[in-house]
Amino acid sequence: MNKLKKLSVSTIIIYSILFLISLTVLIPLLHLLAMSLSDPLKVHELSGLGIIPEGFSLINYKILLSNPLIIKSIFNTLFITIVGTALNLLLTAMTAYVLARTKFPGRKLVMIFLIVIMVFEPGLIPEYLLVKDLGLLDTYASLILYKTINIFYLFIMMRFFEDVPESILEAARMDGAGHFRIFTKIMLPLSKPALATMGLFYGVYHWNEYFRATIYLTDTDKWPLQLVLRQFVVERDNTSMLGAQNFLSYEQIAALDFASLQAGTIIISIVPLLLLYPLILKYYAKGALEGGVKD
């Protein structure tokens, strides 16, 4: 009760607004979940934005997770996301350290070049021709190597490295540490909040990537999950959605609601991100409390 009394009117208003905003995001997701878990014969009874399943059935997920195309696409997306994010973080952190904490001839010219790249990005046609000339068409590398270093994220990382006290680096140099040891033993441990944030941004980008996959990948065995999702939801490819089902009778197939199957596909695609966010945010909060200088 004492805590409630201490809440000001402005705080209550802010909490209320945030709660309403959260509902606008949460309710549609719960509605999709309810559709995917509803009995196919009763899903039509789920009106509006209902969040309680009508009946209960896992048939949609049984169908989707028995589809070889979906299973393969999940592993493809995991591979692209994990490898791509690791490469993004490594190269972004290394480049940021060189630009932020070292002095070398032409540094200002490099910075100007990076700003120009960030402002004036090449078009899709030059990018496609480059990928083709490098022999990366229909390979995972065409998705992993795209924007390996995001210039905007690079500047954020540089700013974080610049805030590390010089006294720490001087102490390391006096102990005989070189750039590699300073980078791996000092800068990276102190940069956990920045690395967690950049990792989240890069990871979400790789997980949600589908546009370039439609351009560069023609082999369906290499399709990421988002491209398969687009095939099911946007193009309504119901035949591919069902796959080679040998456990459904003709009557069961006729009774299926393809909207609920599409909802199940969407849920499968967002569950990993929903599980990842709390872990990253917890790690970020933990890293934000760590410091390199103690009084």
Buried (B, 14 or more C-beta within 10 A) or exposed (E): EEEEEEEEEEEEEEEEEEEEEEEEEEBEBBBBBBBBBBBBEBBEEBEEEBBEBBEEBEBBBBBBEBBEBBBBBBEBBBBBBEBBBBBBBEEBBBBBBBBBBEEEEEEEEBEEEBEEEEEEEEEEEEBBEEBEEEEBBEBBBBBBBBBBBBBEBBBBBBEBBEEBEEEBBEEBEEEEBEBEBBBEEBBBEBBBBBBBBBBBBBBBBBBBBBEBBBEBBEEBEBBBBBBBBBBBBEEEBEEBBBBEBEEBEEEEEEEBBBBBBBBBBBBBBBEBBEEBEEEBEEBBEEBEEEEEEEE
